[in-house]
Amino acid sequence: MRKKTFSKNTRIIRRLIAGFFLMIILLPIIGFGKTEPSKYELSFEKAAKALFNDPTQFHDPHVIKTLGIIYQPLQKKFGDKQVNYWMEHTLAEMCLLKVGKSWAGAFVHQPHLHQLSTCGFEPSAHFTSELIIGLAHNNIKEYAFKCVHECTSSIDKIKTSYLVDWLKQNIGVDNWSPGMEVQALVAAGVTFNDKWQDASGVDWNLKKILGMTIDRWHSTKKIAKLKAGDQIPENLLHLGPALIEIYIKAPAAFSPYASVLEEVFSFYREIMNPKGYWGFPGEAFSTGHIMEQFFIATNAGFKTAPLSLQPLKLMVERQASDGWFKISDHNIIGAHAHATRAIALGLPFLK
């Protein structure tokens, strides 16, 4: 009798163990215990779709730059197949111009309706820099340029080095801050020991361009006379990324500029409205630039006082139903790209 009872108990225990393991297998399938995405995760998803799902926007270099900087959050949310599709079409559609033996990024015209953005016919140091940074952050040194979306183009090998060569010959040709150019050159592997001459025979190196960038940042800030709550002009938003790129890619050369980067972040804090925004509640242009810089710098180990997350929260609260963030009276791809990156990088900190 005791033997039968023992055998029966053994069978019950085996069935319980089998049921336990079956439950573990089925839990992911039936979705039991699955948490709903937060409003910030949903915001990121909508913002990314607004940026990437319109093929007429693939030509803007902010798109490939975004693919590189937030590749992991995009991969986690949308999967390899979708991200690779975006990458393929972005590489095919980028605004490029052949200039002699080199290539340059073309100026991207952005009318009030973002769907009408078009490639211009003049090279731009700003957009060339954006392309270089995007390619570098995607670890792309060479690719076959072939148009695949409603246009025709001959296949040509594009190397990042071609874009770098053109940029070196055309430092400061745009009215934008040369900080973008410093960031691009450092991202592409140019070192502080490298020296070159531009098309006019002027001598250049990274230290000289960075010094020019810092001087222009200080003079622009002085002229702007900004007060708390003002929207920050774009030319005051490019020094930070240049210094952060140096901190990450060329740490041995960063030490003399550590105090300058801290000055930049202190400036951002001073100009923030006490209620937590720049320009107006939910404004995405300054917010996207600044919060993206803060997350990249702190994730890389740079020590600075925390920035309030309130600007990001306001930005999400005022996000349009189609995914676009509030910039002004019209949509700008570049600003939206910065805001999308800020949300993606800020997800671990947002509750």
LINQUIKA-V257243 format. One record per residue. N is the residue number from 1. RES is the residue in one small letter. SS is DSSP state (H for helix, E for strand, C for the rest). PHI is phi in whole degrees, -180 to 180 (999 if undefined). Layout:
n = <N/N>
res = <RES/RES>
ss = <SS/SS>
phi = <PHI/PHI>
//
This chain:
n = <1/2/3/4/5/6/7/8/9/10/11/12/13/14/15/16/17/18/19/20/21/22/23/24/25/26/27/28/29/30/31/32/33/34/35/36/37/38/39/40/41/42/43/44/45/46/47/48/49/50/51/52/53/54/55/56/57/58/59/60/61/62/63/64/65/66/67/68/69/70/71/72/73/74/75/76/77/78/79/80/81/82/83/84/85/86/87/88/89/90/91/92/93/94/95/96/97/98/99/100/101/102/103/104/105/106/107/108/109/110/111/112/113/114/115/116/117/118/119/120/121/122/123/124/125/126/127/128/129/130/131/132/133/134/135/136/137/138/139/140/141/142/143/144/145/146/147/148/149/150/151/152/153/154/155/156/157/158/159/160/161/162/163/164/165/166/167/168/169/170/171/172/173/174/175/176/177/178/179/180/181/182/183/184/185/186/187/188/189/190/191/192/193/194/195/196/197/198/199/200/201/202/203/204/205/206/207/208/209/210/211/212/213/214/215/216/217/218/219/220/221/222/223/224/225/226/227/228/229/230/231/232/233/234/235/236/237/238/239/240/241/242/243/244/245/246/247/248/249/250/251/252/253/254/255/256/257/258/259/260/261/262/263/264/265/266/267/268/269/270/271/272/273/274/275/276/277/278/279/280/281/282/283/284/285/286/287/288/289/290/291/292/293/294/295/296/297/298/299/300/301/302/303/304/305/306/307/308/309/310/311/312/313/314/315/316/317/318/319/320/321/322/323/324/325/326/327/328/329/330/331/332/333/334/335/336/337/338/339/340/341/342/343/344/345/346/347/348/349/350/351>
res = <m/r/k/k/t/f/s/k/n/t/r/i/i/r/r/l/i/a/g/f/f/l/m/i/i/l/l/p/i/i/g/f/g/k/t/e/p/s/k/y/e/l/s/f/e/k/a/a/k/a/l/f/n/d/p/t/q/f/h/d/p/h/v/i/k/t/l/g/i/i/y/q/p/l/q/k/k/f/g/d/k/q/v/n/y/w/m/e/h/t/l/a/e/m/c/l/l/k/v/g/k/s/w/a/g/a/f/v/h/q/p/h/l/h/q/l/s/t/c/g/f/e/p/s/a/h/f/t/s/e/l/i/i/g/l/a/h/n/n/i/k/e/y/a/f/k/c/v/h/e/c/t/s/s/i/d/k/i/k/t/s/y/l/v/d/w/l/k/q/n/i/g/v/d/n/w/s/p/g/m/e/v/q/a/l/v/a/a/g/v/t/f/n/d/k/w/q/d/a/s/g/v/d/w/n/l/k/k/i/l/g/m/t/i/d/r/w/h/s/t/k/k/i/a/k/l/k/a/g/d/q/i/p/e/n/l/l/h/l/g/p/a/l/i/e/i/y/i/k/a/p/a/a/f/s/p/y/a/s/v/l/e/e/v/f/s/f/y/r/e/i/m/n/p/k/g/y/w/g/f/p/g/e/a/f/s/t/g/h/i/m/e/q/f/f/i/a/t/n/a/g/f/k/t/a/p/l/s/l/q/p/l/k/l/m/v/e/r/q/a/s/d/g/w/f/k/i/s/d/h/n/i/i/g/a/h/a/h/a/t/r/a/i/a/l/g/l/p/f/l/k>
ss = <C/H/H/H/H/H/H/H/H/H/H/H/H/H/H/H/H/H/H/H/H/H/H/H/H/H/H/H/H/H/C/C/C/C/C/C/C/C/H/H/H/H/H/H/H/H/H/H/H/H/H/H/C/C/H/H/H/C/C/C/H/H/H/H/H/H/H/H/H/C/H/H/H/H/H/H/H/H/C/H/H/H/H/H/H/H/H/H/H/H/H/H/H/C/C/E/E/E/E/C/C/E/E/E/E/E/E/E/E/C/C/C/C/H/H/H/C/E/E/E/E/E/E/C/H/H/H/H/H/H/H/H/H/H/H/H/H/C/C/C/C/E/E/E/E/C/C/C/C/C/C/C/C/C/C/E/E/E/E/H/H/H/H/H/H/H/H/H/H/C/C/C/C/C/C/C/C/C/H/H/H/H/H/H/H/H/H/C/C/C/C/C/C/C/C/E/E/C/C/C/C/C/E/E/C/H/H/H/H/H/H/H/H/H/H/H/H/H/H/H/H/H/H/H/C/C/C/C/C/C/C/C/C/H/H/H/C/C/H/H/H/H/H/H/H/H/H/H/H/C/H/H/H/C/H/H/H/H/H/H/H/H/H/H/H/H/H/H/H/H/H/C/E/C/C/C/E/C/C/C/C/C/C/C/H/H/H/H/H/H/H/H/H/H/H/H/H/H/H/C/C/C/C/C/C/C/C/C/C/H/H/H/H/H/H/H/H/C/C/C/C/C/C/C/C/C/C/C/C/C/C/C/H/H/H/H/H/H/H/H/H/H/H/H/H/H/C/C/C/C/C>
phi = <999/-64/-66/-66/-63/-61/-64/-66/-63/-62/-64/-64/-62/-61/-66/-63/-64/-63/-65/-61/-68/-65/-63/-62/-67/-83/-53/-65/-75/-83/81/-64/84/-75/-86/-76/-64/-73/-66/-77/-66/-66/-62/-59/-62/-64/-64/-65/-65/-62/-80/-101/-86/-103/-62/-72/-101/-61/-73/-73/-64/-63/-71/-67/-64/-65/-59/-77/-73/-119/-57/-64/-61/-66/-62/-64/-82/-111/90/-60/-60/-68/-65/-65/-63/-60/-64/-58/-75/-65/-62/-76/-105/-59/-74/-125/-129/-88/-122/64/-92/-104/-124/-139/-80/-83/-61/-102/-78/-125/-66/-61/-95/-61/-66/-97/-58/-136/-76/-86/-115/-122/-71/-135/-65/-63/-75/-63/-62/-58/-63/-60/-62/-61/-64/-64/-73/-98/57/-106/-104/-161/-156/-87/-85/-141/-68/-126/-127/50/-161/-121/-162/-74/-76/-145/-81/-107/-115/-57/-61/-63/-66/-63/-60/-64/-62/-60/-83/-137/-64/72/-78/-94/-88/-75/-63/-70/-58/-62/-70/-61/-58/-65/-64/-66/-61/-83/102/-67/-106/-74/-91/-74/-133/-158/-116/-85/-62/-95/86/-81/-79/-137/-157/-62/-61/-67/-66/-65/-61/-64/-65/-65/-61/-68/-63/-65/-69/-64/-62/-67/-69/-66/50/-75/-124/-54/101/-74/-76/-89/-62/-59/-68/-102/-113/-108/-70/-54/-60/-63/-68/-66/-62/-65/-57/-85/-93/-136/-58/-65/-97/-82/-46/-65/-110/-59/-67/-70/-64/-63/-63/-62/-66/-63/-62/-59/-67/-63/-84/-67/-61/-54/-88/94/-163/-117/85/-161/-57/90/-57/-106/-68/-66/-58/-61/-58/-70/-68/-60/-61/-62/-68/-64/-65/-69/-64/-84/109/-72/-93/-151/-62/-61/-99/-61/-87/-57/-58/-67/-64/-65/-61/-69/-60/-104/-66/-71/-64/-86/101/-77/-84/-80/-111/-162/-90/-154/-91/-126/-58/-60/-64/-64/-63/-62/-64/-63/-65/-63/-64/-60/-73/-89/-54/-63/-102/-89/-115>
//
